[in-house]
Amino acid sequence: MILADGVRLDGRKIHEIRPITVETEYAIRPHVSAPFTRVTQSLTTVTLEQKSAQFIDGLRPT
């Protein structure tokens, strides 16, 4: 069906990918956080300091 018609079961063409969404600044603690969504979701985070520095940052008012 896919090869004959050139359309996948969800209506996409053979070379068409699913939409991808990305949100930035998703979480407060890490320096970088972004959930990526395609069919499933993945939350990616990066922190560039030592754990004690994160704790001190959490004590400061925003």
C-alpha positions as a Markdown table, in Angstrom:
| # | Residue | x | y | z |
|---|---|---|---|---|
| 1 | Met | 0.0 | 0.0 | 0.0 |
| 2 | Ile | 2.7 | 2.5 | 1.0 |
| 3 | Leu | 4.9 | 1.8 | -2.0 |
| 4 | Ala | 2.1 | 1.5 | -4.5 |
| 5 | Asp | 0.2 | 4.7 | -3.4 |
| 6 | Gly | 3.1 | 6.7 | -2.1 |
| 7 | Val | 1.2 | 7.5 | 1.1 |
| 8 | Arg | 1.6 | 6.2 | 4.6 |
| 9 | Leu | -1.3 | 5.0 | 6.8 |
| 10 | Asp | -1.4 | 8.4 | 8.7 |
| 11 | Gly | -1.6 | 10.3 | 5.4 |
| 12 | Arg | 2.0 | 11.4 | 5.1 |
| 13 | Lys | 3.9 | 11.0 | 1.9 |
| 14 | Ile | 6.9 | 8.6 | 1.8 |
| 15 | His | 9.6 | 11.4 | 2.3 |
| 16 | Glu | 7.5 | 13.5 | 4.7 |
| 17 | Ile | 8.4 | 13.5 | 8.4 |
| 18 | Arg | 6.1 | 14.0 | 11.4 |
| 19 | Pro | 6.0 | 17.5 | 12.8 |
| 20 | Ile | 8.5 | 18.2 | 15.6 |
| 21 | Thr | 7.9 | 20.7 | 18.3 |
| 22 | Val | 10.4 | 22.2 | 20.7 |
| 23 | Glu | 9.8 | 24.4 | 23.8 |
| 24 | Thr | 12.6 | 26.3 | 25.4 |
| 25 | Glu | 13.1 | 27.3 | 29.0 |
| 26 | Tyr | 10.8 | 24.5 | 30.1 |
| 27 | Ala | 12.3 | 23.9 | 33.5 |
| 28 | Ile | 13.7 | 26.4 | 36.0 |
| 29 | Arg | 16.6 | 24.5 | 37.6 |
| 30 | Pro | 18.7 | 23.4 | 34.6 |
| 31 | His | 20.5 | 26.0 | 32.5 |
| 32 | Val | 19.0 | 24.5 | 29.3 |
| 33 | Ser | 15.8 | 22.5 | 29.1 |
| 34 | Ala | 13.7 | 21.6 | 26.1 |
| 35 | Pro | 11.0 | 19.0 | 25.5 |
| 36 | Phe | 11.1 | 17.5 | 22.0 |
| 37 | Thr | 7.8 | 16.1 | 20.7 |
| 38 | Arg | 7.4 | 13.9 | 17.7 |
| 39 | Val | 5.2 | 10.9 | 18.5 |
| 40 | Thr | 6.8 | 10.4 | 21.8 |
| 41 | Gln | 8.2 | 13.1 | 24.1 |
| 42 | Ser | 11.8 | 13.5 | 25.4 |
| 43 | Leu | 12.8 | 16.1 | 28.0 |
| 44 | Thr | 16.4 | 17.1 | 27.6 |
| 45 | Thr | 18.2 | 19.1 | 30.3 |
| 46 | Val | 21.8 | 20.5 | 30.8 |
| 47 | Thr | 23.3 | 21.9 | 34.0 |
| 48 | Leu | 26.8 | 23.5 | 33.8 |
| 49 | Glu | 27.5 | 23.9 | 37.5 |
| 50 | Gln | 28.3 | 21.8 | 40.5 |
| 51 | Lys | 25.4 | 20.5 | 42.5 |
| 52 | Ser | 26.2 | 22.8 | 45.5 |
| 53 | Ala | 26.0 | 25.8 | 43.2 |
| 54 | Gln | 22.5 | 24.7 | 42.0 |
| 55 | Phe | 21.4 | 24.5 | 45.6 |
| 56 | Ile | 22.7 | 28.0 | 46.4 |
| 57 | Asp | 21.0 | 29.4 | 43.2 |
| 58 | Gly | 17.7 | 27.8 | 44.5 |
| 59 | Leu | 18.0 | 29.8 | 47.7 |
| 60 | Arg | 18.2 | 33.2 | 45.9 |
| 61 | Pro | 15.0 | 35.0 | 45.2 |
| 62 | Thr | 14.1 | 35.3 | 41.5 |
